Amino acid sequence: MRTIKARDIVWALIPVILLFGCGGGGGESSSPATGTLSLSLTDASTTEYRAIYVTVDKVLVHKDGTFSGNSGWFTVAEPGQTYNLIKLVNGITAILGESELEADQYQQIRLIIGREPESATNILGVPHPHANYVILNDGADTVKALKIPSGFRSGLKLVHRFQVVAGTVVELVLDFDACRSVVRTGSGRYRLKPRIKVIDVKDKSIVYGVVTDSGTEFPVTGALVSAQVSDGLSASVVRSTLTSDDDGEKGRFSLLLSPGQDYQIVAYADRKVVGSDGSEAMYAPACGWITVPDHGPAKVYVSLVQTGFGTISGDVSLSGAIDPDNPPVVNIQFYRMLDCGYVEITSIPMSPDTESQTLAFSVDLPLGTYDVVASSDGLTPGTAPSVELSGSGDDVHVELSL
């Protein structure tokens, strides 16, 4: 298996990742000193959907030192727009808004998800049928509304401390992880349970590159590239994105990461490829280490090798009662030991229906040995270790309990 090789650090202009707003002034001498907050939206994305539409009505921030009721909240953006998260990858961002704020410390961001879509058309050329919905990548362009749990109707609070300095611009990117935010239920319904990371642009460096097929050297589009941190027994995905399918950018990716830190960069394409003889294969995941430079971007090259594949299916049983208004999210994760260490290859977020305490899953994976872990907040994880796919067509069933 080939691994990623970190090449020379190069200086480059990466479009649309860094957003530069206008600095806020302090106004008259008697006015409080102000700075500017610039907010934008991006996505880690997933290949399961053709489109993921989310409507953002409003964004507020909360100042330190104000604790009673709704005091201390300031509206900084009112976009009222329906965004296709699938298009917000590889540094492409949508500007939510800019606002002048009093120079001070702020501690939280509140994102208000809308209930009415904007008056525009979607990728199918028709008006948005819902404020929040997905279009499945199933060949039939099936539309599924996203139900929002009652707990998020008052807004999703993101704990993130930041300081507004007089006369300067603070640039924050809300990284909406669609892969883990769109949750499929056992009966085929879909829920939106937002998982968002706040990225301070000034504290990050850019790691970018291209993913290619080792045999043809053609770019691989729609591959998931993630930066992970592993201690040998567990792995955590810090940031992820999909390789581009746009003309002139095919196979390219970019990630905002912390300078001076070591990461495992993992590339994986979860689709099948058809060979010249008509046989099917998948791409084996590739992985390598990189130390993010303190100054300027770094470029990496990724080459994926075709291999056979099998299927891991299973059932996850849950203990305890299920809240019908806010059922738990179960993350089914697939880990594997590669040349660079122990990493997550892929994950499936699911949610049970009240009429069933069991979830069923099935996923095709490249040949290899996997640890399958089912986890949910407040429950003890269930693990099926060393699940082996050794030959094409293997179908292994596992039982997990939470």
N, C-alpha and C positions, 0 to 999 in steps of 0.2 A: 504494500500500500504506500502510495506517495503521501508525503505530508507537506504542510505549508512551509515555505521557506521565507523568512523575513529578509527582504533585500535592503539595499541602501535606503536610508531615509531620503526622501525627495521633497522638494518644495513644489507645491502645486496650488492652483486655485480651484477649490471644490465649490461649485455653485450651490446656492440656496441653502446651505447648511447654516452659515453665519449670517444673522440678520442684523443690519445696522440701522438703528432708529435715530431720531433727532434728539439731542440732549435737551433736557428740561432746564429751564432757567429758574432763578429764584424770584423773578418779578421785582416789585418795589422792595426797598430795603426793609419795610415794615412787614412784608409777607414772609411766611415760613419758607425756608430753603426747600427746593424740590429737586427731584431727579425723575427719570423716565423709566417705566417698566414696559418692556416689550415681550409679549407672549405669543408663542406659536405652537402649532400642533404637529406631531409626527406619529409614526406607527412602526411597530416591529413586524406586524403583518403575518399572514398565513396563506397557504396555497389552497385551503379547503373551500374558499369562497371566491366568486367572481367580483363581488363588491360587498363592503360592509359600510352601511350608512349610519352615521350618528349625528344627531342634531345638537348643537351647543347653543343654548340661549344666552348664557351669561357666565362671567368669571368674576369672582370677588377675591380679595385678599384681606388678611386679618393682621392688625398691628399688635405688637407685643404690649403687654401691660393693660389690656382691656379684656375683662373676663366675664362681664355680666351680660346674659342674654345674647342679643344680636348686635351689641355695641362693638365698635372697632372694626366692622366689616366695610370695605370700600369696593365699589364696583369699578373694575378696570377694563372690562370688555363686554360688549353686548352684540356678538356677531349675528345671532339668530340665523345661522346657516347650517345646512345639512352637508356633512363632509363624507367623502368616500375614503375611508382609512386605507384601503388597498393602494391608493395612489400616493400616499404619504410615506414613502420609504426611501432609503438611501440618501438621506439628507434633504429630500423634498419636504418642505414644511408649508403649512397654511397659517398665515398670520391671523391670530385671534383678535389682536388689538394692541394699541399702545396707550399709556395713560401717565399723566404726571401724578406723582405721589409725594407726600411730605417726606423729607429725608428722615429715615428712622429704620428700626428693625421690624421685620414682618415675620410671622411664624406659620401661617397656613394659607392655602389656596382652596377656594370652593368652586367646583365646576357644576353648573346647573344644566342637566340634560333636558332638552326640549321635548315637548309632547306633540308639537305641530311642525311638519316639515316646511322648508322654504318652498316658494313657488318656482321650482325649476324642474328640469327633467333629469332622469338617471341615465346610466349607460345603455339602457334598453330604449331610450328615446321617449319615455313616458313619464308623466308627473310622478313624484315620489308618492308611493301608496301609504307609507308610514313615516313617522319621524325617525324611527330607529328600526332598521331591518337589514337582512342579508339577502344576497342573491347567490344561490348555491352554484358551485362549479360542477354541476351534475349533467351537463349537456342539454338540460331543459330550461335553464334559467329560472329555477323555482325560487319564488320569493317567500321569505319567512319573516314575520314580524318578531322583533326582539322585545320580550317582556322585561320591564325594569322592576326589580324588587322594591317593595314599599320603602325600605330603609334609605334608598338613594333619591327619593323624590324631592327631598329638601336640599339636595346637592351633595356631591361627593367631596369630602374634605381631604385634602392632601397636606400632610404635615411636612413643611419644608421651610426652613429658616433662611431668610435672605435680607440683605441690607441695601437700602436705597441711599446712595450718596449724592449730595447736592451737585447738580450740573453734570451728572453721568447717566449712562444707560445700563440697566440691568436686563440681560437677555435670558429668558427662561423658555425652555422647550418642554411641553407636556408630551411625554412619550407614551402613547396609548397602545398598550400591548394587546392587540386584537386577538392573538392566538390564545391568550388566557382570559380575555374579557368576554368573548362570545362562548357561551356554554350550551351544549346540546343536552336535552333531557332524554330519558329513556323512551318517551313516546314520540320523539321527533319534533318537539317544540324547542324554541331557542330563547335563551335569557341573556340579557346584558348585565354583567357584573364587572364594572370597569376596574381594571388594574392599570394604574398610571404611575410612571416615574417622572420626577421633575429633574430636568437637566439644566445646570447653569453653564452656559456656553463658554464663559471665560475660563472655567476650570478644566476644560477638556481639550484633547488633541484628536486629530482625525487619523483613523486607520482605514485605508481603502485599498481596493484591488479588483481583481477579476477572477471568476471561477470558470475553468475550462474542462472539457472532456479530454482525458489523457490520450485516448486513441485518435480522435479526430482533430483535437485542439480547437474545436468550436466552443464558443461561450455557452455556459449552462445557465439558462434563465430560470427564475423561480426557485433557486436553491436557497435554503435557509442558512445564513451565516451568523454565528453567535460568538460573543466573547464570554468565556466562562472562567470561574475560579474554582479549583479543585484541591482538596486536601488529601486525595488518595482514596478516601472512603465515601466522599460525597462530592457533588458538583452543584454550582449555582450559576444560572445564566444571568449575566450582568446586563447585556444588551444584545439585541438581535435585529436582523433585517433580511429582506429578500433581494436576490440579485435581480437587476433590472431586465425588463423585456422591451425597453424602448429602443428604437433604431439609433444606432451610433453609441448606445450605452449597454448593449446586451452583455449580460454576465457580470456587470460591475456592481460593487457594493461599497458602502462607507459606514463607519461606526464612530460615534463620539465616545472616547474613553479617557480615563484619568491618566495623565502623564506620570511617568516613572513607575507605573504598575506593571506587573507581569500578568498576562492572560493566556489562556488557551483559546485559539481561534478555531472554531469547529464549523465545517461546511457539510451540509447534507441535503440531498435532493430526494424528496419523498415520492417521486413518481417513477413509473416504469419507462424504459426506453426499448425500442424495437430494433434488433439487429438486421443486417442485410439478408439473413436467412429466415427472417420472420420470428425468431425467438425473442423472448422478453428478458430483460435484466433490470437491475437497479444500480444506482451508484453507491459504492461503499463510502461511508463518511471519511473525511480527511481532517487531520488535526495537527496543529503545531503551536509552538510557543512564540510569543512576541513580548518585548518590553517596549511600552509606549514611550516615544521620545518626549523630552520636556519642551522642545520647541519644534514647530512644524509638523506636517503630517508624515506618516510612514506608509509605505506600499508593501503589500504582500501578494504572492501569487499562489493560487490554489488549483490543484489538478485532481479531478475525481476519476476513479477507475470503476468500470462496470463489473458487476458480479451477479451471482445468482441471488435468489431471495426466497423467503418462506413467510408464513403467517403465524403471528402470535394472537390468540384470542383468549378471552377469559370472562369471568364473572366476578364482580365486586359486591359483597354483601355488607350492608351498613347496620350498625346497632343504634338503638335509640329512636325516638320519635322524630319525624320530619316536619318542619314548619312549612306549611303549604305556601306561605307568602314569601318566605326566604329560605328555600332549601339549600343545603350545603353544596359547595362545589368540590368535586372529587377530581384531583389531578392524577392521571395515570401516566407515569413517566418511565421512560426506557433508557437505562444507563448502560454504558459499555466501556471496557478498558481498551484504549487505543495507544498508539505510539507516544502520544504526549501526556497520557494519564487517563484518569477516570472522568468521563464526561457524559452529559445528557445528550442523547441523539434526537429524541422527539418527545412530545407530551400531548395528552388528550384531556381537555377539561370537559367534565360531564356533570350532570346534576340529576338526582333521582326524582321520580314522580311520587306523589304521596301514596299512590296505590301500590307502590312496589318498593321494597327495600334492597333491590338488587339491580346493578347496572351491568350491561353486557357490552363488550368492546371487541374489536378485531382490527388488526393493522398489519400490513405487509411491510417487512423489513429486510434489509440486506443480510446475507448470511453472516453469522457470528453468534457470540454468547452475550446475553443481556440479563441485567437485573431489572425486574419489573416492580415498580413501587406505586401503590395507591395511597394518597394522603389527602387529608382534609383537616381544616382548622378544628382543634378540640378533640380529635380522634387519634388513636394510636395507628400509625401507618401499617399497612399490610405489604409484605414483600414476597416475591417469588424469585429467589436468586438463581443465577446460572441457568437461565433458559436458553437452550442451544438450538439454533437453526443451522444444521450442518449440510443440508442438501436442498437443491431447488425443489419447491413443492412441499417442503416440510410444513406441517400444521400442528402447532403445539398449543394445548389448552391449559390455562392456569386458573386457580381459584384463590381469591384474595378476600380478606375480611378486615373491616375497620371497626 
